[in-house]
């Protein structure tokens, strides 16, 4: 069975971007929620800072979408590559 590379990339992008968005919004409402995760993400994503602003939530969400899309694409591509060779 082959995975849809496009479908996996979109699903992973929405999942990763959505997670970053939800944690960022919850952090705006409750300052201690997810702060360590946001600090780790700020060390990985250039231009993203854990400064508790809505603009930073949007920047982090954008990075999460791109990161998730790349990860989903690579996962599906590698899965299809290895299952084709195993058959």
N, C-alpha and C positions, 0 to 999 in steps of 0.2 A: 504494500500500500504506500503510495506516495503522499507526501504532505504538500499542500499548496504553499509555495514560498511566499507569495503575495499575501495570502490570508494569514499565515503565521506572523509575518512582519507587521501587519496591521493590528492583529490581536495583541501581540507583545508590546507594540507601541502604545496602544490604548491602556493596557494594563500597567505598564511602567509609568507612563505619563499621569495616569489617573491616581496611582499610589502616591507619587510625589505631590500632586495637587491636593489630595485629601490630607496628607500629613502636614503640608504647608498651611492649609486653611485651618486645620485643628490647632496648629501651633500659633496662628494669629489669635485664636480664641482663648487658648490656654498656653501661656509662654513656656511651660516646662514640657509640653507634649512633643515628643519626637525631636527634641533639640539636638541630641547626640547624632541621630541619623542625618539631620540637616547639616550639622558640622562636618560629618564625613563626606556628604555629597558636595559641600562647598570646597573640600580639598581635592575633589576629583573633577568637578565641572568648572572650567574657568569662566569667570564673570558671574557666577552664582555665589551669593553670600547669605549666610544664615542670619540676616539682619531683621527678620520679621516684618517685611513689607510685602504688599501685594505684588509689586513689580518683581521682587525676587521669587515669589511663588510662581509667577508666570514664566520667568526665565528658567527656573528649575523644572517646571512642567515641560517646557520646550526641549530641554536637555534629556529629560526622561523619555519623551516621545522618540527623539532621534536615537537614543541609546537602545531603547526597546526595539525599535524597528530594525536596527542593525543586528542586535542579538537574535531576534526572531528569524530574520533572513538567514543568518549564518547557521542557526540551529536546523531550520528546515532544509537548507541546501546540503549540509553535512549528513543529515538523516537520509535524505534521498540518495546521496552519493554512496553511503555505506550499505544501505539496504539493496541498492541495485547491484553492487558488487558481491553481496552475500548470496544472492539468488542464483 
